[in-house]
Amino acid sequence: MKFKIFTSCNCFDKWMIDSLLDSVITARRFVNRDDIELAFHAPLVNLDEIDERFSPYCNINFYEDTLTTEFAIHPSQEGSSRWYGERLRVKNVKDKNVLLLDADTLVLKDPTHLFEGDFDFASCPKDTMPRHWQHTSNQRMRAKRVFKLPYDRTHIWGGPQIFKNNAHKKIGDEWLRVMEKERHLMDICSSPNRKTYDQLSLTPAVARSDLKIKILKPWDDIFFRCSYADVEDMRDTVTIAHGNDLIDKLGLRKEIEKLKNEIRE
């Protein structure tokens, strides 16, 4: 099945940019350059630097317009600028099938099989994560009651997310509208802050749609940074791993650097 990998960056410090590049390189082992699309908010990045570092490996879209409103730009504690909401640019992807990834995500195996099955949207709800990332049962039941979701979860996690059959286009406008106009709905899902508006607002948008939903379960195909118990077996069993700090633990650094040089040559 043909699909596009889409990712964006909401923090423009060196660590995040480096992490995003590593993420792209791990994906390039399984897909071509034109199958990966990045979104950047142009006023907050060095265009020449980003183009130099990323263009050999993927397509880049620089956006000048302001996608979100007052909460979009938020200085981090370290002083670097953050631009929340660029992941919603996924609605502009022309391909009908899209794998949306966080910037600090590693692609360890060919992700094509993640698109198998009868569904339009697949993601990993927050409460399928390890215990210390879960929310209270009251939050879960409140979210289920209000949004009438087909599962007892608080909210959809930021990544990975799988859109099939143009699902990203069908809910894109509603996703943005919820983030800007109905922020009170996010309190039902979790305790929102500016860093998670673009994630929390997806839950109401999906709930109001007629999309067929599939639940991605951790440890089947997805691995989270908060537990390293099975790191030794991960490369053979896990498709997507969240947390670029796993690169060295998995022994991927030399492979990534080698592929970078081969593509540039």
N, C-alpha and C positions, 0 to 999 in steps of 0.2 A: 504493500500500500504506500502511495506517495504521501508525504507529509512534510510540513515545515517545522523546524525548531525555532522558537521565538524566545528571546530573553531581553532583559533591559537592566539598567543599572541606576540605582537611586542614591548612590553615595560615591563621591568622586575623589576619595582619598586613594593613595597608592595601593593599599591592601585590596580594596574592592576591585579596582581595575585589573590588578594582577590576578585575582581570583576569577574574574569574568573571563579573562583570556585563557586561563587554565581550563575553565569549563568548556569553552568553545573548542579547544584542542582535543579534549577527551571525546567530544561529540564528532569531531572531524574524522575519527577513526572509523565511523560507521556511515557517515553521510557526506555529500559533496558540499563545496563552498556555498553554492546557490541555495542549499537546503537549510541554511542557518541565517536568521535575520536578527539584528540588534537594533534597539531603539535608544537614542540618547537625546536629552534636552540640550540643544546646541549652546544656549547662552552660558551653560555651567561647565562646559568641557573645553579643553584645548583641541580644536578640530583637527589640526595637523597631527598632533600626537596620537589621537584615537585612530585616525585614518592610517597612519604609519603602522601602528601596532596590530590593528584588527583586519584591515582590508585584504591581506593575503589569505585570510582564513574564512571570512564570512562576508555577507552583505551588511551594510550599515545604513541606517536611516537617522538623519539628524533633523529634529523637529524644533522649529523656531517658536511655534505658537504655544500658548499656555493651555494645557489640557485641563488642569484642575484649578481650583480657586484659592481662597485665602490660606489654606493649610498646606499648600503645595511645597513651598520652600521653607525648610526648617533647619536652622544651623544645629549641627551635632555638638556634643560636649567638646569634641576635639577641634571644633571650629570649621570643619569642612561642611560644604553645602549639601543638603539632601533634597531630592526632588521626588516626591511621592506621587505615584499614579501612572508612571510611564508604562507599567505592565498592561494598562488598558489599551495601549496602542496595538495590542494583539488584534483588536477588532478591525484594523486596517490590513491585516495579512490577507492576501488574495487567495491563497490556497484554502481548500475546504477542510483540510485536516491539519491540526496544529498541536505540537507538544510545547507547552509553556514551561520554562524552567527558571528557577531562581538563579541569580548571578553566581552564587557559591555552590553550584551543583555539579557533580561529576557524572558523566555518562560512562558506565563501566561495561555495558553490553549493548548490542544492537537493540534499540527501543521499539522496533517495528511491531513486535508481538503485543505491545501495550495497547495497540489500536484494535486488537481482535475482539470480537463480540458485538452484540446488538446494544449499542448505547450511543449517546450524543456527547455526553460530558462525563469525565471520570476524574476523581481527585481523592485526596486522602483527608477525611475530616479530622479536625484537631484531636478529638478524643480517641482516635485509634493510635495516637502516639504513646510513648512511654509515660508512666504514671505522673511524673512530676511536670509534664506539659499539659496534663488534662485539667478540665474545669469541673466544677461541682455538679452534682446530679440535678440541682435546681436549675442551673443554667441550661443543662442539656434538655430538660423537659420543657423549659420555657421556650427555647429555640424551636424545638419540635412542634410545640403547640402553635406558636405564632406563624412560623413559616410553612408548617404542614409538610415538612421534609419526609422522604420515605425512609429515614433512618434517625436514630436517636443520637445526634451529634450537635455540638455547639456551633462550629463554623468550619468552613472549608479552608484548608491550609494553603499557604502561598504557592507551593509548588512541590512536585510537578502537577500540572493540570493538562488534561487531554481533551481537545475539542474535535469532534467529528461532524461531518455533514454541515459545515458552516455554522456550527453552534456559537463560535466566537463572534460572528457577525450578528446572529439573532439576538444575543443578550448584551452586546457591547454598549449600546446606548442606555439601556436600563441600568447596567452596572455603573456607568458613569453618573447617571442621574441619582442613584441611591447614594453614591459616595458624596455627592455635593449637596443634595437636598434632603436626605432622610437619614442623617447621621444618628438619630436616636435609635434606629433599628440595630445599629452596631453594638449598642449597650446590651442588647438582648443576647448577642452572640458571645461577647467577652467584655473585657475592660479595654476599650479602644484607646489608641494613641495615634499620633500622626504616622507612625511607622507602619501601622497595620490597617489604615483606612482602605487601602486598595485591595487588601485581602478580605477584610470583614464584609465589605459591601458586595462581594460576589455572592455571598450566601442568599440574601434576599432576591438578588437578580435571578439566580438559578431556581429558587423556590417558586418564583412567579412565572417561570417559563414552563413549556411543555416538553422540556428536554428529558430524554431517557438517561438516568443517572446510574453510574457504576462506581462502586467503592474500591479504591486501591488500598490494599492492606500492607502495613509495614512488615518488613522482613520477608515478604514473598518476593517483591520486586523493588521495594523502596527501603532505604536504610537511613536512619537519622543520626545526626552527630552526637546525640546525647548518650549513646551506649556503644562501646567498642568491644563488646564481648566476643563477637564473631568476626572480627576484622580479618583473620587469616583465611576464612572461607568466603569472604565477601566477593572477591573478584570473579569467582566461578558461579555465584548464585544470585547476586543482586544486579539489577539493571541500572538504577539511579541511586546515587548516594548524595545526601545533603551534608555539605561541610567540606570545603576545600582543604581543611587541615588533615583530611584523610589521605591526601596525595602521598605524603611521605610514609604514612603508616602502611599504605598499600604498595609501596615501592614503585610508584608511577612517575616519579620526577624525571628520571633519565629518559623514559619512553616519551614523555611529553616534550622535553627539550629536543629530542632527536626528530620527532615529527614536525616541530616548529621549523627546524632547519631544513628538513627535506622539502616541505611545502614552499618555503621561501626560495629555495634553489630552483 
